[in-house]
Amino acid sequence: MSISNTAELTGMQKVSEAVARTLKEMTLYAKPGITTKQLDEYGAKILADFGAKSAPLLTYNFPGCACISVNNEFCHGIPSDQRILQEGDLINIDVSAELDGFWADNGNSFVLGQDLYQHQKLVEASKYILKKAISNIKGGVRIADIGHLIETEAKKRGYKVIKNLGGHGVGRSLHEEPDELLNYRNKYDQRRFRKNSVVAIETFISTDSTYAETLEDGWTMVGNKGGFMAQHEHTILITDTQPVVLTAMNGVWD
């Protein structure tokens, strides 16, 4: 969406606070021995306390409140009472919601407890790359140039990007134009970021794979060549200078 008045800005700030606070509290709540279903139910209560509703549930009838993916699951993982979190797991939580007609989206990958399997380096790369990408976005910048920046920074660190996942516009629905804000340069994409527009910028940084494939459950995605992936996401308001990171309070960069 494009923000044109104070009421719209306030609406986006409120829903962004709801998803950011929920993501932060879910990250802190995650611990070995609990199930992803328990973690999801905890997050659902926080969203409800804000008066917000799960965006994946509203939009796609997703079987859960948030997407919770573990280890080789790249994204869209279904919360389950059979999936018990373990020390050293690589976890991704993606929280998006609707509140009073406004929508926001954010995500965080992190290592649970001790870094037993050396995932932290991947996590830190993804966080850094998201920060650098966002710091280079302003009105008039080519969308493809930010994709190029993300892939270049990933390659510097020995990683790949997932080419069939990307960020998107957000605000009056979960996915809006501009869609397919990809993590690499699409030479055919001549679009530019527009001042006052709201977008969700996401990194999809991978150890081995370049494409994500959907499992038989119809939701969970894994890499076409296996490995692991870290995703971080913020909802931002684009300006003439530095973007306003509406979901900054999620603590991803703390």
C-alpha positions in Angstrom: 0.0 0.0 0.0 0.9 3.6 -0.3 0.5 5.7 2.9 -1.2 9.0 2.2 -2.4 10.2 5.6 -1.8 10.0 9.4 -4.6 7.5 10.0 -3.0 5.0 7.6 0.4 5.5 9.2 -1.0 4.9 12.6 -2.8 1.8 11.4 0.4 0.3 10.0 2.3 1.2 13.1 -0.2 -0.6 15.3 -0.3 -3.8 13.3 3.5 -3.8 12.9 3.8 -3.5 16.7 1.5 -6.5 17.1 3.5 -8.8 14.8 6.9 -7.5 16.0 6.0 -8.0 19.7 4.6 -11.4 19.0 7.7 -12.5 17.1 10.0 -11.3 19.8 8.1 -13.0 22.6 7.8 -16.2 20.6 11.6 -16.2 20.0 12.2 -15.7 23.8 9.6 -18.4 24.7 11.1 -21.1 22.5 13.1 -23.6 24.5 14.1 -27.3 24.2 11.3 -29.7 25.1 8.3 -27.7 23.9 6.5 -28.4 20.7 6.0 -26.1 17.8 2.3 -26.3 18.5 2.8 -24.9 22.0 5.0 -22.2 20.6 2.3 -21.3 18.1 -0.5 -21.2 20.7 1.7 -18.9 22.8 2.0 -16.5 19.8 -1.7 -16.8 19.0 -2.6 -15.5 22.5 -0.2 -12.5 22.1 -1.7 -11.6 18.8 -5.2 -11.9 20.2 -4.3 -9.6 23.1 -3.5 -7.0 20.5 -6.8 -7.6 18.8 -4.9 -8.9 15.7 -5.7 -12.0 13.6 -3.3 -14.4 11.9 -2.7 -13.4 8.3 -1.9 -16.9 7.0 -5.0 -18.3 8.6 -7.2 -15.5 7.2 -5.7 -15.5 3.8 -4.9 -19.1 3.1 -6.6 -21.1 5.9 -3.1 -22.1 7.1 -3.3 -24.7 9.8 -1.8 -22.6 12.5 -1.2 -19.0 13.6 2.4 -18.5 12.6 4.7 -20.4 10.3 7.3 -22.3 12.3 10.0 -24.1 10.4 12.8 -26.3 12.0 16.2 -27.3 10.7 15.9 -28.5 7.0 12.4 -26.9 6.7 13.0 -23.6 4.9 9.6 -21.9 5.5 5.8 -22.3 5.9 6.3 -25.1 8.5 3.1 -26.2 10.2 3.0 -26.0 14.0 2.7 -29.6 15.3 2.3 -31.3 18.7 4.7 -34.0 17.3 7.6 -31.6 16.6 9.6 -31.1 19.8 12.3 -28.5 19.8 15.8 -29.5 20.6 19.0 -27.7 21.7 20.9 -26.4 18.7 17.8 -26.4 16.3 17.7 -23.8 13.6 14.3 -22.3 13.9 12.4 -19.9 11.7 9.3 -18.1 12.9 7.3 -16.0 10.5 4.5 -13.9 12.0 2.0 -11.8 10.0 -1.3 -10.4 11.0 -4.3 -8.2 10.3 -5.5 -5.5 12.7 -8.3 -3.0 11.9 -7.8 -3.5 8.1 -4.0 -3.2 8.1 -1.5 -6.0 7.6 2.1 -6.5 8.5 4.7 -9.3 8.2 8.0 -10.2 9.9 10.3 -13.2 10.4 13.3 -14.4 12.4 15.7 -17.3 12.1 17.7 -18.2 15.2 19.6 -21.0 16.9 17.9 -22.5 19.9 20.4 -22.5 22.8 23.9 -23.6 22.0 25.1 -23.5 18.4 25.7 -27.3 18.3 25.6 -27.6 14.5 27.2 -24.3 13.4 24.1 -22.6 12.2 24.8 -19.2 13.8 27.1 -18.1 11.0 24.3 -18.5 8.5 21.8 -16.7 10.8 24.2 -13.7 11.3 24.8 -13.5 7.6 21.1 -13.3 6.9 20.5 -10.6 9.5 23.4 -8.5 8.2 22.3 -8.8 4.6 18.7 -7.7 5.5 20.1 -4.7 7.3 22.3 -3.7 4.5 19.6 -4.2 1.9 17.1 -2.1 3.8 19.6 0.6 4.4 20.0 0.9 0.6 16.2 1.2 -0.2 14.6 4.6 -0.9 12.2 5.9 -3.4 13.5 5.5 -7.0 15.9 2.6 -6.3 15.6 -0.3 -8.7 14.0 -3.4 -7.0 16.4 -5.6 -9.0 19.4 -3.7 -7.7 18.5 -4.6 -4.1 18.1 -8.3 -5.2 21.6 -8.0 -6.7 22.9 -6.6 -3.4 21.4 -9.5 -1.4 22.8 -12.2 -3.7 26.3 -10.5 -3.9 26.5 -10.3 -0.1 25.4 -13.9 0.3 28.0 -15.2 -2.2 30.7 -13.2 -0.4 30.0 -15.4 2.6 29.9 -18.7 0.7 26.1 -18.9 0.6 23.3 -19.0 -2.0 19.9 -17.4 -2.2 16.5 -19.0 -2.8 15.3 -17.8 -6.2 11.6 -18.6 -6.0 10.9 -16.8 -2.7 10.9 -13.1 -2.2 9.5 -10.1 -0.4 6.3 -8.3 -1.3 4.1 -5.3 -0.8 1.9 -5.3 2.3 -0.6 -3.1 4.0 -4.2 -3.6 3.0 -3.6 -7.4 2.4 -0.8 -9.8 3.1 0.6 -9.8 -0.4 0.3 -6.8 -2.6 2.2 -5.1 -5.4 5.1 -4.8 -5.8 5.3 -8.6 -5.5 8.4 -10.9 -6.1 11.0 -8.7 -4.4 13.6 -11.3 -5.2 17.0 -12.1 -3.6 18.8 -11.8 -6.9 18.9 -9.4 -9.9 16.1 -10.1 -12.4 17.4 -8.2 -15.4 13.8 -8.0 -16.8 12.5 -6.2 -13.7 12.5 -2.5 -14.4 10.4 -1.5 -11.3 11.6 0.9 -8.7 10.7 1.3 -5.1 8.2 4.1 -4.5 8.2 6.7 -1.8 5.5 6.2 0.9 4.9 2.6 -0.1 5.0 -0.2 2.4 6.9 -3.5 1.6 8.0 -6.6 3.5 11.7 -7.2 2.7 12.9 -10.7 3.2 16.3 -12.5 3.0 16.4 -16.2 2.0 20.0 -17.2 2.5 20.9 -20.9 1.9 23.8 -23.2 2.4 23.2 -25.5 -0.5 19.9 -25.0 -2.4 18.7 -22.3 -4.8 15.0 -23.3 -5.0 12.4 -24.2 -2.4 10.1 -27.1 -3.0 6.8 -27.9 -1.2 6.4 -31.1 0.7 3.3 -33.4 0.5 1.7 -31.6 3.4 1.0 -28.8 0.9 2.7 -26.1 3.0 6.2 -26.9 4.3 9.0 -25.9 1.9 12.5 -27.5 1.8 15.6 -26.9 -0.4 15.9 -28.6 -3.8 19.4 -29.6 -2.8 18.9 -29.9 0.9 20.9 -27.9 3.4 19.6 -25.1 5.6 18.2 -21.6 5.2 17.9 -18.5 7.3 15.1 -15.9 6.7 14.8 -12.5 8.3 12.0 -10.0 7.4 10.9 -6.5 8.2 7.9 -4.4 7.2 9.2 -1.0 6.1 7.9 2.3 4.9 9.9 3.7 2.0 11.0 7.4 2.1 13.4 9.7 0.2 16.1 8.7 2.6 16.4 5.8 5.1 13.3 3.6 5.3 11.2 3.5 8.5 11.4 0.0 9.8 7.9 -0.5 11.2 8.7 -3.9 12.8 12.0 -2.8 14.4 10.8 -3.8 17.9 11.0 -7.5 17.0 14.5 -7.5 18.3 16.1 -9.2 15.3 19.0 -6.7 15.2 19.3 -6.4 19.0 
